[in-house]
Amino acid sequence: MDATIISYPDTAVINLLSLTANRSKYMVPFAGKFRVVDFVIGNAMELDAQTIIYSNVNDDLAQYVALHGIDESRLKVVVNEFNSIDFCYQLVRDSDSAYFIIYNGDNPGIINFAHLIERFVKMKKPAALFKMHFEGKARMAHRILVSTKKALLATIRQALKHEHTSPNIFEMIINMMVNEGLPKLEFSCMYWPFSTVVDYYNYNFEVINNPEFSKHVFNGHIRSRIQLYRYSMLGPHAKVVQTFLSDSSCINGEVVNSIIFPGVEIAEGAVIRDSIILPYNKIGAKARIMRSIIDERTIQPFDEALLNIGNGCKIGTTEDGMKNSDYPRVLYNSITLIGKDCFIPDGITVGGCCYVLPGKVQADFEKRKYIYNGTSV
């Protein structure tokens, strides 16, 4: 399709604590084996469109996107020029595409862009705004602009002429075109806009249990580039019940109603319930993890003997109704979050709705063996 998709980051107020510490939402692991940017790329490839991914965080996004093996002329990551209207104008002007799609892509979603383009072309209008319809409601906050190149360039020229500026130039462009009276329509899609830790926890389970999502994964619509290529292995005493178990994991303990990302190792006697274990974590023997998120382990090279969660650790709770005293609006429902690259020593207890900041190690726990419910380290 002769189209370019421009994905820009969420403008909503978000607080995902360690999940977005030193990384954009695009790079957050999601749905058992993917990162959010995999959804952007999957949607674009279904349309066979050129894609420009704008990000407001300088992280490993470009390197990860390159692993998809798509030519740079078809897939580009832009960071340094995020707020430059001049740079945006040059990208649009130099493109060969007849149509442009602009949307907030650092929330995961499965969107049929080909259908949107077909509807747009039949309208014979210079631009149109499509409101996403999901969870039974149309959401004006989540919208997609479809425009001809000529109409989009005209709006950007107006912004340049009047020296308009904005923290997010794409929201500005959309609002300028809305003010010009472009038609508004609705369409259905699967879209999961998470802005709190609890959103993230709930949406992961919702997506994993969505049969329509499973079809897209099975058909190769979305592909992960989290690097590890081996089968999952279950030990002789492993027990796995109602759990999404990704490739390249090694389970010797008990896992119930949980989501296990690639590269996770769970030792014998450990019990994981109602939890999300992000990539490459190593859980020690007889550890207990309940209603928790264990953020990603990114430190390399990986020491096979070094556990993220030590032997005999107890993390989380089965009790309901707890809030974190430091972050009550984003960490509640008794969910505990262990930050990225944490190494919890043997025998430590972390209560319900706790938050352990990224990078905490043994020295941070020398004077405390118990982290009380609703507190942070």
Legacy VTK file of the C-alpha trace (Angstrom):
# vtk DataFile Version 3.0
C-alpha trace
ASCII
DATASET POLYDATA
POINTS 377 float
0.000 0.000 0.000
1.237 3.476 -0.895
1.097 4.743 2.687
3.330 5.868 5.538
2.461 5.199 9.179
3.770 7.628 11.782
3.677 6.310 15.339
4.129 8.840 18.131
4.342 8.363 21.920
1.450 8.636 24.352
0.682 12.158 25.557
-1.341 10.975 28.562
0.081 11.335 32.049
1.634 7.973 32.801
3.432 6.536 35.781
4.675 3.027 35.203
7.488 3.264 37.756
10.340 0.911 36.842
8.550 -0.322 33.705
9.545 2.892 31.916
12.738 3.664 33.831
15.324 4.515 31.151
13.178 3.023 28.409
10.220 4.129 26.325
6.842 2.424 26.409
7.744 0.971 23.015
10.349 -1.227 24.723
8.161 -2.459 27.586
7.650 -6.249 27.430
3.991 -7.100 26.851
1.701 -10.071 26.245
4.009 -12.893 27.217
6.800 -12.648 24.650
6.669 -9.291 22.862
7.581 -5.650 23.287
5.046 -2.921 22.538
6.906 -1.862 19.374
6.326 -5.341 17.915
2.648 -4.395 17.613
3.514 -1.206 15.688
5.681 -3.159 13.265
3.138 -5.961 12.899
0.321 -3.568 12.032
2.505 -1.745 9.502
3.695 -4.938 7.807
0.113 -6.107 7.343
-0.456 -2.920 5.320
3.008 -3.141 3.703
3.456 0.510 4.634
6.504 2.607 5.315
6.783 3.310 9.035
8.303 6.117 11.095
8.452 5.491 14.837
8.882 8.634 16.926
10.109 8.184 20.491
10.798 10.642 23.309
13.327 8.379 25.069
16.820 7.555 23.853
17.021 3.830 24.641
17.653 0.596 22.731
14.575 0.990 20.532
16.477 1.462 17.244
18.690 -1.564 17.906
15.693 -3.732 18.756
13.732 -2.576 15.696
16.749 -3.396 13.509
16.467 -7.028 14.624
13.247 -7.281 12.583
15.446 -7.124 9.481
13.333 -4.522 7.659
15.146 -2.121 5.336
15.704 1.360 6.800
13.885 2.881 3.834
10.739 1.097 5.088
11.182 1.417 8.842
12.785 4.377 10.624
13.194 5.289 14.319
13.400 9.000 15.184
14.399 10.274 18.624
16.482 13.434 18.560
14.109 15.329 16.272
10.986 14.367 18.211
9.696 17.922 18.679
11.037 19.416 15.442
8.265 20.530 13.110
10.911 21.260 10.433
12.206 17.689 10.589
8.653 16.335 10.380
7.962 18.505 7.350
11.068 17.170 5.592
10.086 13.558 6.267
6.599 14.061 4.836
7.801 16.137 1.892
10.466 13.603 0.890
8.161 10.591 1.177
6.745 8.909 -1.920
3.537 7.924 -0.099
0.162 9.224 -1.171
-1.444 8.625 2.254
-0.324 9.134 5.836
-1.596 7.532 9.031
-0.684 9.197 12.344
-1.479 7.518 15.654
-0.295 6.912 19.213
1.633 3.675 18.785
3.363 3.167 22.105
0.219 1.565 23.428
-0.094 -1.984 22.089
-2.910 -2.660 19.689
-3.992 -4.686 16.673
-5.330 -2.290 14.062
-6.471 -3.051 10.521
-4.928 -0.079 8.739
-5.778 -1.485 5.306
-9.471 -1.268 6.182
-9.025 2.338 7.371
-7.325 3.338 4.124
-10.082 1.679 2.081
-12.754 3.613 3.986
-10.787 6.821 3.666
-10.255 6.529 -0.090
-13.999 5.956 -0.639
-14.753 9.167 1.253
-12.779 11.272 -1.251
-11.788 13.704 1.495
-8.352 15.266 2.105
-8.253 13.977 5.705
-10.375 12.168 8.283
-10.208 11.358 11.989
-11.025 7.820 13.120
-11.949 7.341 16.764
-11.011 3.971 18.200
-13.909 1.893 19.420
-12.872 -0.703 21.994
-14.249 -2.180 25.192
-17.696 -1.215 23.923
-16.983 2.534 23.759
-15.621 5.093 21.333
-12.612 6.865 22.842
-11.895 10.372 21.586
-8.594 10.337 23.460
-7.408 7.524 21.197
-7.691 8.491 17.569
-6.047 7.979 14.215
-5.544 10.650 11.574
-5.625 9.542 7.944
-4.589 12.206 5.439
-3.413 12.729 1.909
0.146 13.947 1.597
-1.049 17.263 0.170
-3.399 18.005 3.080
-0.832 17.009 5.700
1.875 19.175 4.150
-0.514 22.138 4.008
-1.201 21.851 7.742
2.493 21.523 8.606
3.257 24.607 6.481
0.668 26.534 8.503
2.355 25.429 11.710
5.729 26.572 10.372
4.320 29.888 9.143
2.761 30.742 12.516
5.705 29.248 14.457
3.483 26.844 16.396
5.242 24.666 18.949
4.081 21.804 21.158
5.571 19.082 23.366
4.002 16.668 20.883
3.921 17.955 17.323
1.640 15.168 16.133
-1.089 15.952 18.630
-0.715 19.572 17.502
-1.073 18.620 13.835
-4.135 16.470 14.549
-5.776 19.258 16.567
-5.076 21.797 13.812
-6.773 19.548 11.263
-9.695 18.899 13.623
-10.191 22.657 13.902
-10.484 22.771 10.121
-13.552 20.554 10.350
-12.380 17.207 9.035
-14.914 14.317 9.156
-14.921 12.032 12.196
-15.676 8.314 12.099
-15.421 5.320 14.411
-13.851 1.913 13.932
-13.317 -1.187 16.055
-9.919 -2.479 17.053
-8.021 -4.156 19.875
-6.071 -1.524 21.798
-4.681 -1.535 25.320
-3.658 1.956 26.571
-1.917 1.316 29.879
-0.856 4.295 32.010
-0.477 2.719 35.468
1.182 -0.413 36.801
-2.250 -1.886 37.513
-3.358 -1.199 33.904
-0.263 -3.022 32.734
-0.917 -6.012 34.985
-4.586 -6.284 33.990
-4.067 -5.778 30.244
-1.366 -8.434 30.077
-3.796 -11.026 31.407
-6.640 -9.691 29.258
-4.564 -9.950 26.081
-3.224 -13.413 26.864
-6.770 -14.697 27.365
-8.159 -13.018 24.226
-8.757 -15.661 21.504
-8.607 -13.022 18.749
-5.136 -12.023 19.903
-4.069 -15.668 19.872
-5.140 -15.952 16.223
-2.966 -12.978 15.254
0.044 -14.471 17.022
-0.539 -17.885 15.442
-0.815 -16.307 11.984
2.485 -14.466 12.441
0.901 -10.996 12.541
3.103 -10.045 15.513
6.658 -11.260 15.928
8.993 -10.872 18.864
12.712 -10.190 18.655
13.511 -10.877 22.300
16.595 -12.955 21.665
16.643 -16.587 22.790
16.058 -19.567 20.572
15.277 -22.789 22.399
12.254 -24.691 23.601
10.814 -24.222 27.066
11.781 -26.994 29.448
9.785 -28.457 32.326
11.622 -30.307 35.064
10.410 -33.606 36.577
8.715 -31.801 39.493
7.342 -28.836 37.525
3.654 -27.961 37.680
2.228 -25.408 35.243
-1.498 -24.512 35.410
-3.418 -21.905 33.368
-0.206 -20.080 32.494
1.305 -18.466 29.399
4.734 -20.040 29.134
6.976 -18.426 26.554
9.859 -19.926 24.578
13.246 -20.371 26.206
12.026 -20.684 29.784
13.015 -23.379 32.259
10.486 -24.362 34.923
11.254 -26.662 37.836
8.719 -25.229 40.296
4.967 -24.577 40.378
3.424 -21.827 38.226
-0.305 -21.027 38.382
-2.302 -18.366 36.494
0.812 -16.435 35.515
2.686 -15.065 32.504
6.269 -16.199 31.987
8.378 -14.278 29.439
11.386 -15.671 27.511
14.552 -16.652 29.325
12.951 -17.061 32.765
14.258 -19.809 35.041
12.280 -21.010 38.073
14.032 -23.340 40.503
12.606 -26.440 42.175
10.231 -25.787 45.049
9.425 -22.220 43.945
5.745 -21.237 43.649
4.548 -18.468 41.308
0.859 -17.450 41.359
-1.072 -14.654 39.631
2.192 -12.999 38.588
4.075 -11.664 35.568
7.748 -12.569 35.279
9.487 -10.455 32.629
12.441 -11.677 30.507
15.602 -13.360 31.793
14.749 -13.432 35.513
16.055 -16.304 37.637
13.896 -17.340 40.595
15.530 -19.282 43.447
14.485 -22.532 45.142
11.440 -22.396 47.441
10.724 -18.763 46.577
7.072 -17.656 46.784
5.774 -14.949 44.413
2.116 -13.898 44.600
0.286 -11.195 42.610
3.516 -9.514 41.554
5.399 -8.176 38.537
9.109 -8.984 38.415
10.601 -6.491 35.976
13.122 -7.421 33.305
16.709 -8.456 33.863
18.864 -6.565 31.375
22.363 -6.831 32.844
24.648 -8.829 30.549
26.465 -11.136 30.382
24.089 -13.212 32.484
25.679 -15.031 35.406
23.985 -18.421 35.441
24.478 -18.723 39.212
23.173 -15.243 40.093
19.499 -15.216 41.060
17.210 -12.202 40.725
14.932 -13.553 43.421
16.932 -15.466 46.019
16.216 -18.841 47.558
13.330 -18.799 50.014
12.210 -15.238 49.206
8.543 -14.364 49.748
7.128 -11.646 47.510
3.565 -10.321 47.314
0.314 -11.296 48.992
-2.995 -13.029 48.398
-4.874 -10.362 50.385
-6.979 -7.802 48.500
-7.382 -4.046 48.765
-3.851 -2.828 49.448
-2.331 0.402 48.058
1.260 1.505 47.941
1.722 4.430 50.336
4.151 6.246 47.995
2.351 5.594 44.688
-1.316 4.944 45.581
-2.696 6.053 42.198
-0.569 3.728 40.084
0.226 0.785 42.363
-2.817 -0.685 44.107
-5.007 -3.801 44.090
-2.290 -5.441 46.209
0.095 -5.746 43.232
3.816 -5.727 44.076
6.404 -4.482 41.574
10.053 -5.530 41.753
12.073 -3.117 39.610
14.313 -3.836 36.667
17.686 -5.451 37.425
16.967 -6.041 41.109
18.747 -8.836 42.961
16.838 -9.800 46.109
18.981 -11.838 48.562
17.965 -15.214 49.991
15.208 -15.237 52.589
13.914 -11.665 52.112
10.168 -11.043 52.468
8.520 -8.298 50.371
4.873 -7.662 51.248
1.820 -6.835 49.176
1.639 -3.657 47.068
5.321 -2.954 47.604
7.648 -1.286 45.131
11.349 -2.111 44.950
13.075 0.460 42.765
15.335 -0.668 39.897
18.848 -1.834 40.583
18.490 -2.763 44.251
21.057 -5.373 45.370
22.075 -7.286 48.488
23.548 -4.221 50.226
20.130 -2.513 50.134
18.641 -5.321 52.249
21.360 -5.793 54.861
19.424 -3.917 57.552
15.977 -5.236 56.691
14.707 -8.727 56.041
11.037 -7.740 55.774
9.551 -5.054 53.512
6.148 -4.208 54.966
2.912 -4.116 52.966
2.435 -0.948 50.915
5.984 0.368 51.334
8.854 1.028 48.908
12.586 0.392 48.853
LINES 1 378
377 0 1 2 3 4 5 6 7 8 9 10 11 12 13 14 15 16 17 18 19 20 21 22 23 24 25 26 27 28 29 30 31 32 33 34 35 36 37 38 39 40 41 42 43 44 45 46 47 48 49 50 51 52 53 54 55 56 57 58 59 60 61 62 63 64 65 66 67 68 69 70 71 72 73 74 75 76 77 78 79 80 81 82 83 84 85 86 87 88 89 90 91 92 93 94 95 96 97 98 99 100 101 102 103 104 105 106 107 108 109 110 111 112 113 114 115 116 117 118 119 120 121 122 123 124 125 126 127 128 129 130 131 132 133 134 135 136 137 138 139 140 141 142 143 144 145 146 147 148 149 150 151 152 153 154 155 156 157 158 159 160 161 162 163 164 165 166 167 168 169 170 171 172 173 174 175 176 177 178 179 180 181 182 183 184 185 186 187 188 189 190 191 192 193 194 195 196 197 198 199 200 201 202 203 204 205 206 207 208 209 210 211 212 213 214 215 216 217 218 219 220 221 222 223 224 225 226 227 228 229 230 231 232 233 234 235 236 237 238 239 240 241 242 243 244 245 246 247 248 249 250 251 252 253 254 255 256 257 258 259 260 261 262 263 264 265 266 267 268 269 270 271 272 273 274 275 276 277 278 279 280 281 282 283 284 285 286 287 288 289 290 291 292 293 294 295 296 297 298 299 300 301 302 303 304 305 306 307 308 309 310 311 312 313 314 315 316 317 318 319 320 321 322 323 324 325 326 327 328 329 330 331 332 333 334 335 336 337 338 339 340 341 342 343 344 345 346 347 348 349 350 351 352 353 354 355 356 357 358 359 360 361 362 363 364 365 366 367 368 369 370 371 372 373 374 375 376
